Amino acid sequence: MKLYTFAPAANALRVEMFLREKNLELEKVSVNVREDELFKEPFNSMNPFNCVPFLELNDGTIITETISICRYLDDQFESPKLFGNDNKEQAIIDMWNRRIELDGFLPLLHSVRNKTSFFKGKVVPGTRTNINQSPEIVERGIEMYKILLDRIDPHLSKNKFLFGDKFSVADITGHFMFNLSNILKIDFEQNYKNIYRWKLEIESRPSNPMANNI
Amino acid sequence: MKLYTFAPAANALRVEMFLREKNLELEKVSVNVREDELFKEPFNSMNPFNCVPFLELNDGTIITETISICRYLDDQFESPKLFGNDNKEQAIIDMWNRRIELDGFLPLLHSVRNKTSFFKGKVVPGTRTNINQSPEIVERGIEMYKILLDRIDPHLSKNKFLFGDKFSVADITGHFMFNLSNILKIDFEQNYKNIYRWKLEIESRPSNPMANNI
């Protein structure tokens, strides 16, 4: 099994934190995204969606999509189970992961891609096009993120992590959502006390791949 | 177990088609979304994200998010397994479902919510706000959808469904992506031959809840 990845990419870091929480070491192949290697062979045929990370199984099967990769590894390898231990836990954790990802992480990812000059010509993940950066999409990402923060702060007053006392993949997604929003300089301590506590809790984990960069 | 739902909603129809494919009958409670019942009790406390559908388990646990609900039901009930039969199948189907959902279904859902007058004041799912409808988000949804169509047409020249010969939850997501794009009047037969064949294949299934409305 080999993980094709590019260390600085947001989704590569999500998988990296997941691997550290699972105590897994995988063989890695670095693909230089910035030099457009994903659009060249053999990578273009392996993942026609031209994104990292992707996982190659021993039989040649390719699994793309960060969460699909992490879920597969969680199913294949032992504790801690970061997607839950039984069907009910799995459903609740999947629900929380989706809420964080669809209402926070992804809208902010689109904000960043539509704002920073680095992503000009690369606005849609895995593409090289002349699609314009859109100020309205930047703004919508921030609006959706704030709606999400208002919704999760009360939940975190009663729960250490999104799934009660158990750290899960949903918290990892949360961590990378915060990372995308650093630029917004939100005063969590003042405005979202419970989220602030949760955010610090996750950042302080030894698995945090950004710990040395802060 | 009870499913709280509102028959005409896009995500309610996704779960309905899934239930029909699984031959499952669930007790259903209709919540009138158009009369803002989701913002009233007991529904607001059951799902503070104010969306249908959501599932109440016998112990009172609430599962929201269409895919989390469907995955739970797939795990709990026997064949056909629409999320796959083993870890590898599950990973591939999850990957396809995410590609279709994140690159097609959701961008188009945001297009529709930012375009039609029906969604004024309800632009972000599960909210009542004065956030403006954004023409740039309408356009971006269509652009992302066309990128996805270009990517999946070759795959469907070699595969009956997204996961080879096996119908899966990813095909159901595809069906509802097409439903959101009807308004665009894309000539699939002319421009995307393989997608056209796949689209007809799914539409003709007895489980299609829109079959009588077409």
Interface residues (C-beta under 8 A of the other chain):
Chain A: P48 F49 L57 T61 I63 T64 E65 I67 S68 I69 R71 Y72 D75 Q76 N87 K88 Q90 A91 I92 D94 M95 R98 R99 L102 D103 L106 V124 T127 T129 I131 S134 P135 E136 I137 R140 E143 M144 I147 R151 P154 H155
Chain B: P48 F49 L57 T61 I63 T64 E65 I67 S68 I69 R71 Y72 D75 Q76 N87 K88 Q90 A91 I92 D94 M95 R98 R99 L102 D103 L106 V124 T127 T129 I131 S134 P135 E136 I137 R140 E143 M144 I147 R151 P154 H155
